[in-house]
Amino acid sequence: MRQKKQIKVTNYQTLMYPDLGYPYELRKSRGKSISLTIYPNNFIILRIPNRMPKNQVIEFLQERKSWVQAKFQDNKKHNPK
């Protein structure tokens, strides 16, 4: 009988977006790519590889700051709750 593959739960923590003050959830995984997702309720998730240096994460967030602001305001307009 085959054993089921166990899925590793990712590490996550809630932080504040630099210079914007928006809360975001940081999730670390075994993957190799970085992604930033903003849901319609303005819930922000940043997914990063486990071994990514903190300075690269900060640089990525700074590069995407204007996009995050625009998306956050657009979501507020369309979802007033």
C-alpha positions as CSV (number, residue, x, y, z in Angstrom):
1,M,0.0,0.0,0.0
2,R,1.4,3.4,-1.0
3,Q,1.8,6.1,1.6
4,K,0.3,9.5,1.0
5,K,2.8,12.3,0.4
6,Q,2.8,14.7,3.4
7,I,2.4,18.3,2.5
8,K,4.7,20.7,4.4
9,V,2.9,23.7,5.9
10,T,4.6,26.9,4.9
11,N,5.9,29.4,7.5
12,Y,4.1,32.6,7.6
13,Q,3.9,35.8,9.6
14,T,2.1,39.1,9.4
15,L,4.2,42.2,8.8
16,M,3.7,45.9,7.7
17,Y,4.6,47.0,4.2
18,P,7.6,49.3,4.3
19,D,6.7,53.0,4.0
20,L,3.0,52.2,3.3
21,G,1.9,50.7,6.6
22,Y,-0.4,48.1,4.9
23,P,-0.3,44.7,6.7
24,Y,0.8,41.8,4.5
25,E,1.3,38.1,5.1
26,L,4.8,36.8,4.4
27,R,4.9,33.1,3.4
28,K,8.1,31.2,3.0
29,S,8.2,28.0,0.9
30,R,10.6,25.6,-0.9
31,G,9.8,27.3,-4.2
32,K,12.2,29.4,-6.2
33,S,10.1,32.4,-7.2
34,I,8.8,35.4,-5.4
35,S,5.2,36.6,-5.8
36,L,3.0,39.4,-4.5
37,T,-0.8,39.0,-4.5
38,I,-3.4,41.5,-3.5
39,Y,-6.9,40.2,-3.1
40,P,-10.1,42.3,-3.6
41,N,-10.5,42.7,0.1
42,N,-6.9,44.2,0.2
43,F,-5.4,41.1,1.8
44,I,-1.7,41.1,0.7
45,I,0.4,37.9,0.5
46,L,4.1,37.9,-0.3
47,R,5.5,34.5,-1.1
48,I,9.2,34.0,-1.0
49,P,11.8,31.2,-1.1
50,N,13.0,30.0,2.3
51,R,16.6,31.1,1.7
52,M,15.9,34.6,0.2
53,P,17.9,37.3,1.9
54,K,16.0,40.0,3.8
55,N,17.6,42.8,1.7
56,Q,16.3,41.2,-1.5
57,V,12.8,41.0,0.0
58,I,12.9,44.7,1.0
59,E,14.2,45.7,-2.5
60,F,11.3,43.7,-4.2
61,L,8.7,45.4,-1.9
62,Q,10.2,48.9,-2.7
63,E,10.1,48.2,-6.5
64,R,6.4,47.2,-6.3
65,K,5.4,50.0,-3.9
66,S,3.6,52.2,-6.4
67,W,1.7,49.2,-7.9
68,V,0.6,48.1,-4.4
69,Q,-0.7,51.6,-3.6
70,A,-2.6,51.8,-6.9
71,K,-4.1,48.4,-6.5
72,F,-5.0,49.0,-2.8
73,Q,-6.8,52.3,-3.7
74,D,-8.5,50.7,-6.7
75,N,-9.8,47.8,-4.5
76,K,-11.1,50.3,-1.9
77,K,-13.0,52.1,-4.7
78,H,-14.7,48.9,-6.0
79,N,-15.1,47.2,-2.6
80,P,-16.1,49.9,0.0
81,K,-16.4,47.5,2.9
